[in-house]
């Protein structure tokens, strides 16, 4: 399977496998399906993956992000199926997670994620569901920057929260 179809409630998106494999969720799903196909020795089949809890507009943005980074290997690596190594897990965080918290947001991500609060929330939810940690981390860092130094009331106002 070199192309994958993601299906939202409104639209279908045909995506290169290399692009969508930035999603750990999709990558693991495809790995499991590849194993089943090799066991069954069937012809490769067209695969539609439903992502109904992500709007088409949000998925389009997430796929644009994935396309931009499709050739990028992120720190901590993508899940290659190997067993987890014993590492410096201190305070509940792996070393690469601690390092990532100190890494500034990439300028391209900063510009890409310069969106309204509702869109940012949708991107964060989609990145979490699809398990795209670098996108999730960048978006959350930008939200944290936006909230830094604000009072509780200002934060509630920013998110239209009711007390």
N, C-alpha and C positions, 0 to 999 in steps of 0.2 A: 504494500500500500504506500504509494508515494504522495497521494493527496487524500485528505480527510475532509468530510463534510460535517460541519457543526450546525446544529439546527436549534434556533431560538423559537420562541412562540410565533415570530413574525417572518423570519427569513432563514435562508440556508446560506452558509459561507463555506466555500471550498478553499482549503488551506493546504499549503505544502506541509508535509509531515515534519520536516526540519524546523519549520516555523512554530508549529503548535507544540512541539516537544519541549518548549520552554515551560510548559505546564507539566509539573510532576504528575498530577492526576491523569492527564491524557497520556503522558509517556508510559506510565505504569499500565494503564488500560490497554494501550497498543502492544506493549510487551507481552501481556497476558494473551491477547488475541493472536499475536504472532506465534506464540507457543501452541495455541490451539490449532491454528491453520497448519503449522508444520506437522502436528500429530495427525491431523485429518487429511493432509495432502490434497486439499481442495484447491480449486482456482482461487486466486486472491479475489476477495469480494469487495464491493463498494461498501463503505462503512459510514453510516450516519450516526453521529453522537449527539444526543439531545442535551441542550444546555438551556432549558426553558426558564430557569430562574435568572438568566442574564438577558437584558434587553438587547436588541439588535444594535442600537447605537453604542451601548457600552462594549459589547463584544467587538464591534468594529474598531473601537479605540484600543482595546486589549490586543487585538490581532495586529494593529499597526505597531504597537510597542514590541510585540513578539517578532515581527518582521524586521524591525530596526536592529534587534539584538540577536537575530537567529544565528549569527556566526560568533557570538561572544560566549566565552566560557566564564561564568561567574565564580568568585571565590567560594570555596566550599564545594564546588563542582556540582554537576547535576547527578542525580541518582543513577549510578551505573550498574546497580544491581549487586554490588559487592557488599560484603558484610560491614557493618559500621565498625570503625576503628575505636580502640580505647583512646580517649583523648582527654584534653584538659577541660573537663566539665566542671566549672567552678561556679557556684551560685546559680545552678540551673541553666547556665548558658555555655554552649560550646565555644571554643576559641574563635571560630569564624563568625559566630553570632555576635560576640563581644567586639570583634574587629569591625563588623559591619555597622554597628551602632556608632562607631567613631568616624566612619567614612562619610564625607559630605555627599550630598545628592548631586548626581551627574548633571551638568548644565542642560544636556538634551532632555533628561527626565524632568528637570525643573520647568523648562519651557513647555514640554508636552503635557505636564500635569498642572499647568496654570489654567484651571477650570473652576467653575462654581462649586459650592459645597455639595450640592446634590449629585453632580457628576462625579466628584471625588469620592463620595460615599459609595456610589455604584461601582466605580473602578476598584475600590478597596474590597468590596464584597465579592466582585468577580475574581479578583486576584487571589483572594482567600479560597473561594470555591475551587478554582482551577489549580490552586497550589503553585502560584508563580511568585516565589518569595522575593526575588529582586524588585519586582513591580510593587508588591505589597509593602516592602520595606521603604522604598522611595516615597510612595504615597503617604505612608504613615509618618515618615520623617517630616514631610512638608506640612502635614496637619499639625504635628507637634510644634513645628516652627511657628505656625500661624497662631497657635494657642499660647505659646510661651509668653509669660508676663501679663496675661489677661486675667481679669477677675472672674469669679464664678459666674456672675451675671453676664459679663461680656461673652463668655463661652456659651452660655445658654442661649443668648441672643444670636450668636453666630450659627447655631444649629437649630434655631427656632424651637428650642425645648421649652416645655411648660413645667413649672415647678409644682 
